[in-house]
Amino acid sequence: MPPERPGERPGERRNAARTSVVWDALRPTLDGAALDVLDIGGGTGGFAVRVAELGHRVTVVDPSPDALASLDRRAREAGVAVAGQQGELSTLLDVTGPASADVVLCHGVLEVVEDPGAALATLREVLRPGGTLSLLVGQRHAAVVARAMAGHFAQALSMLDQAPGGPTRDQGGRSGRRFTEDEVAALLAGAGFEVAAVHGIRVFADLVPGSLLDLEPGATGALVDLERAVSGRPEFRPLATQLHLLAR
Ligand SMILES: C[S@@+](CC[C@H](N)C(=O)[O-])C[C@H]1O[C@@H](n2cnc3c(N)ncnc32)[C@H](O)[C@@H]1O
């Protein structure tokens, strides 16, 4: 888990509880010599800046100028350099060129691109041989349960068999396609990747009232321990809000 920082606000603590398992899975890849790391759709740099703090050369490519401005501020405050470039997945090779990254982070982006299979094929080309893809995607089973528990039964029903190449908006107008583990694995295999690890992310974190984490001493740490313990258990994976896959 990223270290807790002095003055960290409750929202940031909750965020740490949500990202700790992804961070744990990535650390062995990032511990060692400086690497070229590309964060596609890296947004405001929550991950990118922490990766740069480990000494890696990090580039964020994102279509949003506002996100890139926030990334710039975040990097300056942390005292690290992160290159921000405006761009998007479908034209990524024009920006980075082929075989330019040792590690590609693609977190929360496959949900919104037009063609997830083509996007993964592009990422395969951007990676150097032997490089690692860190892929984080929203999972459909958990989204169906969340819609049903909120009383949105028709939306839950419409999500049940949503195709991975389907629309990026659901019936309720929410942005973001969701995937099952089998669908992501098939998309990765189709793009020439081999899956090295799969973890369930946010099995409980989104179900816990925020006030509990803010008020109960030690609750965040205990939740992180629990998330770590269940993240690798296949029986809990369908409940996870997101799936994290490492692929080579
Ligand atoms: C849910 S946010 C995820 C941000 C960050 N990766 C994270 O995990 O916190 C999705 C990001 O993808 C970017 N995005 C949207 N469409 C994209 C595209 N076609 N190619 C690349 N990035 C895109 C958005 O601007 C946004 O920053």
The ligand as an SDF file (V2000), in Angstrom:
LIG
                    3D

 27 29  0  0  0  0  0  0  0  0999 V2000
  -11.8130    6.7060  -14.7620 C   0  0  0  0  0  0  0  0  0  0  0  0
  -10.5290    7.7960  -15.2590 S   0  0  0  0  0  0  0  0  0  0  0  0
   -9.1200    6.8720  -14.7190 C   0  0  0  0  0  0  0  0  0  0  0  0
   -7.9530    7.7460  -14.3840 C   0  0  0  0  0  0  0  0  0  0  0  0
   -6.7250    6.9980  -13.8640 C   0  0  0  0  0  0  0  0  0  0  0  0
   -6.2250    6.0470  -14.8220 N   0  0  0  0  0  0  0  0  0  0  0  0
   -7.0270    6.3240  -12.5470 C   0  0  0  0  0  0  0  0  0  0  0  0
   -6.9920    5.1010  -12.4670 O   0  0  0  0  0  0  0  0  0  0  0  0
   -7.2770    7.0400  -11.5700 O   0  0  0  0  0  0  0  0  0  0  0  0
  -10.4970    7.5660  -17.0110 C   0  0  0  0  0  0  0  0  0  0  0  0
   -9.4490    8.4050  -17.6970 C   0  0  0  0  0  0  0  0  0  0  0  0
   -9.4060    7.9930  -19.0750 O   0  0  0  0  0  0  0  0  0  0  0  0
   -9.2890    9.1370  -19.8940 C   0  0  0  0  0  0  0  0  0  0  0  0
   -9.8150    8.7650  -21.2170 N   0  0  0  0  0  0  0  0  0  0  0  0
  -11.0810    8.8510  -21.6910 C   0  0  0  0  0  0  0  0  0  0  0  0
  -11.1470    8.4080  -22.9580 N   0  0  0  0  0  0  0  0  0  0  0  0
   -9.8980    7.9990  -23.2980 C   0  0  0  0  0  0  0  0  0  0  0  0
   -9.3140    7.4400  -24.4800 C   0  0  0  0  0  0  0  0  0  0  0  0
  -10.0570    7.2050  -25.5610 N   0  0  0  0  0  0  0  0  0  0  0  0
   -7.9910    7.1540  -24.4820 N   0  0  0  0  0  0  0  0  0  0  0  0
   -7.2430    7.3820  -23.3620 C   0  0  0  0  0  0  0  0  0  0  0  0
   -7.7380    7.9150  -22.2140 N   0  0  0  0  0  0  0  0  0  0  0  0
   -9.0440    8.2160  -22.1790 C   0  0  0  0  0  0  0  0  0  0  0  0
  -10.0810   10.1980  -19.1530 C   0  0  0  0  0  0  0  0  0  0  0  0
   -9.7020   11.5160  -19.5410 O   0  0  0  0  0  0  0  0  0  0  0  0
   -9.7360    9.8830  -17.7040 C   0  0  0  0  0  0  0  0  0  0  0  0
   -8.5960   10.5850  -17.2750 O   0  0  0  0  0  0  0  0  0  0  0  0
  1  2  1  0
  2  3  1  0
  2 10  1  0
  3  4  1  0
  4  5  1  0
  5  6  1  0
  5  7  1  0
  7  8  2  0
  7  9  1  0
 10 11  1  0
 11 12  1  0
 11 26  1  0
 12 13  1  0
 13 14  1  0
 13 24  1  0
 14 15  1  0
 14 23  1  0
 15 16  2  0
 16 17  1  0
 17 18  1  0
 17 23  2  0
 18 19  1  0
 18 20  2  0
 20 21  1  0
 21 22  2  0
 22 23  1  0
 24 25  1  0
 24 26  1  0
 26 27  1  0
M  CHG  2   2   1   9  -1
M  END
$$$$
